[in-house]
């Protein structure tokens, strides 16, 4: 029966490890899709080079073709509301038109380079061809001022990435704590037999080896059964291609946990070895494990309480990040105009850009957000606000679409710091056409995000980066064309602070205002304006953020299970030690509460001290999670004592103990 308990608990532990292995395999396959043989992943950034978008793609295509790298760019599938991905091949090759990856619900399409006609060259590229020429490719780009990062496929790297991430470490610690509790449980079951063998003169080494072999064998049986079932599940539901990778991850985790468990069992066995005095005085053999049981129970309780705050904080942060990143999907159809022109050409285009913005505004096809932070204007008192963002109504409609909770509240003029209010007025006057009239300024609206909502605003001078803020002062301008002059609009459009709706519609606007390539050439200009999506990188980040929440849930569940098992084992050892006292007291009619009162009060007192220490060291924002974990711990301890003592009473009455 005892072995069955260990097998069940160990199987639950290895099941948690199997779930962790599934997530790691999924992350590994997303970085290096095995279905198309990817072994390297490149991160390329042209922001500090002198290449235009067109020149950058031309260079990548030329190098890819000459070095036979088989490069594909990772891009979001905008047709699926940003939920999926697609791979864009820079040159024709032997890749399939579509494939399925490990965790994907559908297929991933591999499309031609036309998909990149409205994209930035920056991003992630996968190598599906010859890897021998990859070093030459990197050196060529770096010599041209392009930033290149390289990552090669490694299961261990993916494993270490997950284990080292803040919040995920708790799951690994919980696994080790649970396996130590199992080792303690095994030793407590073997304590009486071990004492008899010691009394009979059996060599110490033989006793240790027999105990470890029995415990290790039970763990290996559980690990093997879980591995076989999990491998079959992965093969049937994910594909046999991934079974090898999955098993490498799972077996690595299992070997680490089993090794630690055997080492812990050996240490606890050595420190709790039956003494001559114990044998002579006929004390219960399990008494020697009582100290270890109390230490593990206190340790796991400390882990649960102290890790609850950071784990909950990480969970909330990751959930908030996932929700924020998901807002990039609202911008999936928004595009920016990238200027590949000389300074004097851009100056000449300013009137046309102004008319283009005016035309787009009349069609409700332009959104605007430009945010100043405290660091950008340090001479102004921002008061309680961290930043001030100028937006138009279209921007608010875009970033709050589909949000059920209230998003913004009105801010009276008198509640705005005078310096900040004056800065808003001066900034509007400085960038306007002929100064902002009182009538026009009276149409400005001042808002702030509602409680619990972090409003996405576009960073000034770098509109492709969103700031998610709960303390930003939002200034809604009635019309960006009427408030800003042509030079300001051109500058803001070039930094993606002014964005437009739809690739086709924006391209038609360029043609209508003489800003397409053909019209520019007829005007004698060498540069060009290119329409690109602004949200591709943000959508890819949103897809990754969804996986983080999984692991953080796993960490909390594993910690709770570990503490529950440790508390139960500690209570069982105490009940075995006190069974000679508890049995006659119960037969005499005393209640369980009076019998257990002393030991429960002692454990609760120790638990309250631990909680007090953790509360003092925790951040205020995580206090709720700490108190919930503490309440669970202080509840499970008396319940464990009650069930363990009743079980021992029944065992004594039936002469099994």
C-alpha positions in Angstrom: 0.0 0.0 0.0 2.8 2.4 0.9 4.5 1.8 -2.4 1.3 2.6 -4.2 1.1 5.9 -2.4 4.7 6.7 -3.5 4.0 5.6 -7.0 0.8 7.8 -7.2 2.5 10.9 -5.8 5.7 10.3 -7.9 3.6 9.8 -11.0 1.8 13.1 -10.2 5.2 14.8 -9.9 6.5 13.3 -13.2 3.2 14.3 -14.8 4.0 17.9 -13.8 7.4 17.5 -15.3 5.9 16.1 -18.5 3.7 19.2 -18.7 6.8 21.3 -18.3 8.5 19.2 -21.0 5.6 19.9 -23.3 5.9 23.6 -22.9 9.7 23.5 -23.3 9.3 21.4 -26.5 6.7 23.9 -27.7 9.0 26.8 -27.1 11.9 25.0 -28.7 9.9 24.2 -31.8 8.7 27.8 -32.1 12.3 29.0 -32.1 13.6 26.2 -34.4 10.7 24.6 -36.3 11.7 20.9 -36.8 9.3 20.3 -39.6 11.4 22.4 -41.9 14.8 21.5 -40.4 15.7 24.8 -38.7 19.0 24.7 -36.7 19.8 28.5 -36.4 17.8 31.6 -35.8 19.0 35.2 -36.6 17.9 38.5 -35.1 18.7 41.3 -37.6 18.4 45.0 -36.9 19.0 47.7 -39.5 18.1 50.6 -37.3 21.6 51.9 -36.9 22.7 51.3 -40.5 22.3 53.7 -43.5 20.1 51.3 -45.5 16.6 52.1 -46.6 13.9 49.4 -46.3 14.2 48.6 -50.0 18.0 48.5 -49.9 18.0 46.3 -46.7 15.7 43.7 -48.3 17.7 43.7 -51.5 20.9 43.1 -49.6 19.4 40.2 -47.6 17.9 38.6 -50.7 21.3 38.8 -52.5 23.3 37.3 -49.7 20.7 34.6 -49.1 20.8 33.6 -52.7 24.6 33.6 -53.0 25.2 31.8 -49.8 22.3 29.4 -50.1 21.0 30.0 -46.6 17.3 29.4 -47.3 16.3 32.4 -45.1 12.7 32.8 -44.0 11.4 35.8 -42.0 9.0 35.2 -39.2 5.9 37.4 -39.6 2.4 37.4 -38.0 -0.5 36.2 -40.0 -2.5 39.4 -40.1 -5.4 37.7 -41.9 -6.0 35.6 -38.7 -6.3 38.7 -36.4 -2.7 38.3 -35.4 -3.3 34.8 -33.8 -1.0 32.9 -36.1 2.4 33.2 -37.8 3.7 32.8 -41.3 7.2 32.4 -42.7 8.3 34.4 -45.7 11.0 33.0 -47.9 13.4 35.6 -49.3 14.1 33.4 -52.3 12.5 30.4 -54.0 13.6 27.0 -52.6 12.4 23.5 -51.8 10.4 24.4 -48.7 6.8 23.2 -48.4 3.9 25.6 -48.8 2.7 24.9 -45.3 3.6 22.7 -42.3 2.4 22.1 -38.7 4.5 22.8 -35.7 4.4 21.2 -32.2 1.9 23.5 -30.4 0.1 25.0 -33.4 -3.6 24.6 -33.7 -3.4 24.9 -37.5 -0.8 25.0 -40.3 1.9 27.6 -40.8 2.2 28.9 -44.3 5.4 29.6 -46.1 4.8 32.4 -48.6 6.8 34.4 -51.1 8.7 37.7 -50.5 5.8 39.8 -51.8 4.4 39.5 -48.2 7.3 41.7 -47.1 6.4 44.6 -49.4 4.9 46.4 -46.4 7.2 45.2 -43.7 10.3 46.4 -41.9 13.5 44.3 -42.6 14.2 44.1 -38.8 13.1 40.9 -37.1 13.8 37.2 -36.8 15.0 35.0 -39.7 15.3 31.2 -39.7 18.0 29.4 -41.6 16.7 26.4 -43.5 19.6 26.0 -46.0 23.4 25.6 -45.7 24.8 26.5 -42.3 28.4 26.4 -43.4 28.1 29.9 -44.9 26.3 31.5 -42.0 29.5 33.0 -40.5 30.2 34.8 -43.8 26.7 36.2 -43.8 27.0 37.5 -40.3 30.4 39.2 -41.0 29.1 40.9 -44.1 26.1 42.4 -42.3 28.1 43.5 -39.3 30.7 45.2 -41.5 27.8 47.2 -43.0 26.7 48.4 -39.6 23.8 45.9 -39.2 23.2 44.3 -35.8 23.1 40.5 -36.0 22.3 38.1 -33.2 22.5 34.3 -33.6 21.0 31.4 -31.7 21.7 27.8 -32.5 19.2 25.0 -31.7 19.9 23.6 -28.3 17.3 21.7 -26.1 19.4 22.5 -23.0 19.4 26.2 -23.8 15.6 26.1 -24.0 15.4 24.1 -20.7 17.8 26.5 -18.9 15.8 29.5 -20.3 12.6 28.3 -18.7 14.2 27.2 -15.5 16.1 30.5 -15.0 13.1 32.7 -15.8 11.8 34.5 -12.8 8.6 32.8 -11.5 9.4 29.5 -13.3 12.1 28.6 -10.8 9.5 28.0 -8.2 8.2 25.0 -10.2 11.6 23.4 -10.2 12.1 24.1 -6.5 8.7 22.7 -5.8 9.6 19.5 -7.7 12.7 19.1 -5.6 10.8 19.8 -2.4 8.2 17.3 -3.3 10.7 14.6 -4.1 12.5 15.2 -0.7 9.1 14.8 1.0 8.7 11.5 -0.8 12.2 10.4 0.3 11.2 11.2 3.9 8.0 9.3 3.5 9.9 6.3 2.2 12.4 6.4 5.0 9.7 6.7 7.6 8.1 3.5 6.2 11.5 1.7 6.3 12.5 3.0 9.8 11.3 0.0 11.8 12.7 -2.6 9.4 16.0 -0.7 9.3 16.2 -0.6 13.1 15.7 -4.3 13.3 18.4 -4.9 10.7 20.8 -2.7 12.6 20.0 -4.6 15.7 20.6 -7.8 13.9 24.1 -6.7 12.8 23.5 -6.1 9.1 26.2 -3.9 7.5 25.3 -0.2 7.2 26.3 0.0 3.6 24.0 -2.9 2.7 21.0 -1.3 4.5 21.6 2.0 2.8 21.9 0.5 -0.6 18.7 -1.6 -0.1 16.8 1.4 1.1 18.0 3.6 -1.8 17.5 0.8 -4.4 13.9 0.3 -3.2 13.1 4.0 -3.3 15.0 4.6 -6.6 13.3 1.6 -8.2 9.9 2.9 -7.3 10.8 6.3 -8.8 12.2 4.7 -12.0 9.0 2.7 -12.4 6.8 5.8 -12.1 9.1 7.9 -14.3 9.2 5.1 -17.0 5.4 4.7 -17.0 4.8 8.5 -17.2 7.5 8.8 -20.0 5.9 6.0 -22.0 2.4 7.4 -21.7 3.5 10.9 -22.4 5.6 9.9 -25.4 2.6 8.0 -26.9 0.4 11.0 -26.2 2.9 13.4 -27.9 3.3 11.1 -30.9 -0.4 10.6 -31.4 -1.6 14.2 -30.9 1.4 16.3 -31.8 3.4 14.1 -34.3 6.0 11.4 -34.0 8.6 13.9 -35.3 8.6 15.6 -31.9 8.8 12.5 -29.6 12.6 12.4 -29.6 12.9 16.1 -28.6 10.2 15.7 -26.0 11.8 12.7 -24.4 15.2 14.4 -24.2 13.6 17.2 -22.2 11.5 15.0 -20.0 14.3 12.5 -19.3 16.7 15.4 -18.4 14.2 16.7 -15.9 13.5 13.3 -14.5 17.1 12.3 -14.1 17.8 15.6 -12.3 14.9 15.1 -9.9 15.6 11.5 -9.2 19.3 12.2 -8.6 18.5 14.9 -6.1 15.9 12.7 -4.4 18.4 9.8 -3.9 21.0 12.2 -2.6 18.4 13.7 -0.2 17.3 10.2 0.9 20.9 9.3 1.5 21.6 12.4 3.6 18.4 12.1 5.6 19.1 8.4 6.2 22.6 9.0 7.4 21.5 11.9 9.8 18.6 9.8 11.2 20.5 6.6 11.7 19.1 4.5 14.7 21.3 5.0 17.7 22.2 2.4 20.3 20.2 4.3 23.0 17.1 4.4 20.8 17.4 0.7 20.2 18.0 -0.1 23.9 15.1 2.1 25.1 12.8 0.7 22.5 11.9 4.1 21.1 9.9 4.1 17.8 12.3 3.8 14.9 10.6 6.6 13.1 11.5 9.1 15.8 14.9 9.7 14.3 13.1 11.2 11.2 11.0 13.6 13.2 13.5 16.4 13.0 13.9 16.0 9.2 10.1 15.9 8.8 9.7 19.2 10.7 12.5 20.8 8.8 11.0 19.8 5.4 7.5 20.9 6.5 8.9 24.3 7.6 11.0 24.6 4.5 8.2 23.9 2.1 5.8 26.1 4.1 8.4 28.9 3.9 8.7 28.2 0.1 5.0 28.4 -0.4 4.5 31.6 1.6 7.6 33.4 0.3 7.2 32.3 -3.3 3.4 33.1 -3.4 4.1 36.8 -3.5 6.7 36.8 -6.3 4.9 34.1 -8.2 1.6 36.0 -8.0 3.3 39.2 -8.9 5.0 37.5 -11.9 1.6 36.0 -12.9 -0.1 39.4 -12.7 2.7 41.0 -14.6 2.7 38.3 -17.3 -1.1 38.4 -17.6 -1.0 42.1 -17.8 1.8 41.9 -20.4 -0.2 39.4 -22.4 -3.3 41.6 -22.3 -1.2 44.6 -23.3 0.6 42.8 -26.1 -2.8 41.6 -27.3 -3.7 45.2 -27.9 -1.1 45.2 -30.7 -3.7 43.1 -32.6 -6.0 46.2 -32.6 -3.3 47.9 -34.7 -2.8 45.0 -37.1 -4.2 47.0 -40.0 -2.4 50.2 -39.2 0.6 51.2 -41.3 3.3 53.9 -41.2 5.0 55.7 -44.0 8.7 55.1 -44.1 10.8 57.9 -45.7 13.8 56.8 -47.8 14.6 60.4 -48.9 17.2 63.0 -48.4 16.6 65.9 -46.0 15.9 68.5 -48.7 13.5 66.1 -50.5 11.6 65.6 -47.3 11.3 69.4 -46.8 9.9 69.7 -50.2 7.3 67.0 -49.5 5.9 68.6 -46.4 2.9 70.4 -48.0 1.9 67.2 -49.7 2.2 65.2 -46.5 0.1 67.8 -44.8 -2.6 67.5 -47.4 -2.4 63.7 -47.3 -3.0 63.8 -43.5 -5.9 66.2 -44.0 -7.4 63.9 -46.6 -7.0 60.8 -44.3 -8.5 62.6 -41.4 -11.6 63.5 -43.4 -11.9 59.7 -44.0 -11.3 58.8 -40.4 -8.3 56.8 -41.6 -5.5 58.3 -39.5 -4.6 57.8 -35.9 -2.1 59.9 -33.9 -0.2 59.5 -30.6 2.9 61.4 -29.5 4.0 60.9 -25.9 6.4 63.0 -23.8 7.9 61.4 -20.7 9.4 63.1 -17.6 12.8 62.2 -18.9 12.2 64.0 -22.2 11.1 67.3 -20.5 12.8 67.3 -17.1 12.2 71.0 -16.5 8.5 70.6 -16.2 6.6 69.4 -13.1 4.5 66.5 -14.2 2.9 66.0 -10.8 1.3 62.6 -10.4 1.7 61.9 -14.1 4.6 60.0 -15.6 4.0 61.2 -19.1 1.7 63.3 -21.3 0.4 61.9 -24.6 -1.2 63.9 -27.4 -3.7 61.7 -29.3 -6.7 62.0 -31.6 -10.0 60.3 -31.1 -9.2 57.6 -33.6 -6.2 56.5 -31.5 -8.4 56.1 -28.4 -11.0 54.1 -30.5 -8.3 51.8 -31.8 -6.6 50.9 -28.5 -9.7 50.6 -26.4 -11.7 48.6 -29.0 -13.1 45.4 -27.4 -12.2 46.4 -23.8 -15.3 45.9 -21.6 -14.1 47.9 -18.6 -14.0 51.7 -18.4 -10.8 52.9 -20.1 -10.5 56.7 -19.5 -11.9 59.3 -17.2 -12.0 63.1 -17.6 -9.5 65.3 -15.8 -10.6 68.9 -14.9 -8.2 71.7 -15.9 -7.7 72.7 -12.3 -6.4 69.2 -11.4 -3.5 69.4 -13.9 -0.2 70.9 -12.6 0.1 74.5 -13.9 3.5 73.9 -15.4 2.2 70.8 -17.3 -0.9 72.6 -18.5 1.3 75.5 -19.7 3.6 73.1 -21.5 0.6 71.5 -23.3 -0.5 75.0 -24.5 3.0 76.1 -25.5 3.7 72.8 -27.4 0.5 73.2 -29.3 1.3 76.8 -30.2 4.9 76.0 -31.2 3.9 73.2 -33.6 0.8 74.8 -35.0 0.3 76.6 -38.3 -0.6 80.1 -37.0 -0.9 79.5 -33.3 -3.7 77.7 -31.5 -6.7 80.0 -31.0 -8.7 80.0 -27.7 -11.6 78.5 -29.5 -9.5 75.6 -30.9 -7.7 75.1 -27.6 -11.1 74.9 -25.7 -11.8 71.8 -27.8 -8.8 70.0 -26.3 -9.9 67.2 -23.9 -7.9 66.1 -20.9 -8.2 62.4 -19.8 -6.4 59.8 -17.8 -6.7 56.0 -17.8 -9.4 54.6 -15.6 -8.4 52.6 -12.5 -7.0 49.2 -13.4 -6.5 50.0 -17.1 -3.1 50.7 -18.7 -3.6 52.7 -21.8 -1.2 52.1 -24.7 0.3 55.3 -26.2 2.9 55.8 -28.8 6.4 56.9 -27.7 7.4 60.3 -29.0 10.0 60.0 -31.8 9.6 56.2 -32.0 5.9 55.4 -32.6 6.6 51.7 -33.3 7.1 51.4 -29.5 4.1 51.4 -27.2 4.1 52.6 -23.6 1.4 51.0 -21.4 0.7 53.5 -18.7 -1.9 53.9 -15.9 -0.7 57.5 -15.0 -0.4 59.2 -18.4 -2.2 62.5 -19.0 -4.0 62.1 -22.3 -4.6 65.2 -24.4 -7.1 64.6 -27.1 -6.7 67.1 -30.0 -9.8 67.9 -32.1 -7.9 67.7 -35.4 -4.3 66.9 -36.0 -4.2 68.8 -39.3 -5.6 72.0 -37.7 -3.4 71.7 -34.6 0.0 70.8 -36.3 1.8 72.4 -39.2 3.1 70.4 -42.2 6.6 70.2 -40.9 5.4 68.6 -37.6 3.1 66.2 -39.4 5.9 65.1 -41.7 8.2 64.5 -38.8 5.6 62.6 -36.8 4.6 60.5 -39.8 8.3 59.6 -40.4 8.6 58.4 -36.7 5.3 56.4 -36.9 3.5 58.6 -34.5 1.0 59.3 -37.3 -0.4 56.0 -38.7 -2.9 55.2 -41.3 -5.5 52.5 -41.8 -5.0 49.8 -44.4 -2.1 49.2 -46.9 -4.2 49.6 -50.0 -6.1 52.7 -48.8 -2.8 54.3 -47.7 -1.1 53.5 -51.0 -4.0 55.1 -52.8 -3.6 58.2 -50.6 0.1 58.4 -51.7 -0.9 58.2 -55.3 -3.7 60.8 -55.0 -1.2 63.3 -53.5 1.7 62.6 -55.8 3.8 60.7 -53.3 4.0 57.3 -55.0 7.3 56.2 -56.6 6.3 57.0 -60.1 5.1 60.5 -59.2 8.2 61.2 -57.2 10.4 60.2 -60.1 8.5 62.5 -62.5 9.2 65.3 -60.0 12.9 64.5 -60.1 13.1 63.0 -56.7 15.3 60.0 -56.1 13.8 58.9 -52.8 10.7 57.0 -52.1 7.9 56.6 -49.4 7.1 53.0 -48.4 4.0 51.8 -46.5 4.8 49.3 -43.7 2.8 47.6 -41.0 3.6 48.9 -37.5 2.4 46.0 -35.3 4.2 43.0 -36.7 6.9 42.8 -34.0 4.4 43.6 -31.2 2.0 40.9 -32.3 4.8 38.3 -32.3 5.6 39.4 -28.7 2.0 39.0 -27.8 2.0 35.4 -29.0 5.0 34.6 -26.9 3.6 36.3 -23.8 0.6 33.9 -23.7 3.0 30.9 -22.9 4.4 32.6 -19.8 1.2 32.4 -17.8 1.1 28.6 -18.2 4.4 28.1 -16.4 3.5 30.5 -13.6 0.3 28.6 -12.9 2.3 25.4 -12.9 4.8 26.9 -10.4 2.1 27.8 -7.9 0.3 24.4 -8.2 3.5 22.5 -7.8 4.4 24.4 -4.7 1.0 23.8 -3.1 1.2 20.1 -3.8 4.7 19.9 -2.4 3.7 21.6 0.9 0.6 19.5 1.2 2.6 16.2 0.8 5.2 17.4 3.3 2.7 18.5 5.8 0.9 15.1 5.5 4.1 13.2 6.0 5.2 15.2 9.0 1.8 14.7 10.6 2.0 11.0 9.9 5.4 10.7 11.6 4.1 12.6 14.6 1.0 10.4 14.8 3.1 7.3 14.7 5.3 8.6 17.5 2.2 9.6 19.6 0.1 6.6 18.8 0.7 4.9 22.3 -0.5 8.1 23.9 -3.4 8.9 21.5 -5.0 5.5 21.5 -5.9 5.2 25.2 -6.9 8.9 25.3 -9.4 8.4 22.5 -10.7 5.2 24.0 -11.3 7.1 27.3 -13.6 9.4 25.3 -11.5 12.5 24.7 -12.2 14.5 21.6 -9.7 14.7 18.7 -9.4 18.4 19.3 -8.2 17.9 22.9 -5.8 15.2 21.8 -4.3 17.2 19.0 -4.4 20.6 20.7 -0.8 20.8 21.8 0.9 19.6 18.6 -1.4 21.8 16.4 -0.8 24.9 18.5 3.0 24.3 18.3 2.9 23.9 14.5 0.6 26.9 14.1 2.8 29.1 16.3 5.9 28.2 14.2 3.9 28.8 11.0 2.8 32.3 12.2 6.4 33.2 13.0 7.4 32.1 9.4 4.5 34.1 8.0 5.4 37.2 10.0 9.0 37.1 8.8 7.9 36.7 5.2 5.3 39.5 5.5 7.9 41.9 6.8 10.1 41.2 3.8 7.4 41.1 1.1 6.3 44.0 -1.1 3.0 45.6 -0.2 1.4 44.7 -3.5 1.8 41.0 -3.0 0.4 40.9 0.5 -2.9 39.4 -0.6 -1.2 36.4 -2.2 1.0 35.8 0.8 -1.9 35.8 3.2 -3.9 33.4 1.0 -1.0 31.0 0.9 -0.5 31.4 4.6 -4.2 30.7 5.3 -4.0 27.6 3.2 -0.9 26.4 5.0 -2.3 27.1 8.5 -5.5 25.2 7.5 -3.8 22.2 5.9 -1.6 21.6 9.0 -4.4 20.8 11.5 -6.3 18.8 8.9 -3.1 16.7 8.2 -2.8 16.0 11.9 -6.4 15.0 12.2 -6.4 12.6 9.3 -3.0 11.1 10.2 -4.0 10.6 13.9 -7.3 9.0 12.9 -5.5 6.7 10.5 -3.0 5.6 13.2 -5.8 5.0 15.6 -7.6 2.7 13.2 -4.2 1.0 12.5 -3.6 0.3 16.2 -7.1 -0.9 16.8 -6.7 -3.4 14.0 -3.2 -4.3 15.2 -1.6 -3.1 12.0 0.6 -0.6 13.9 
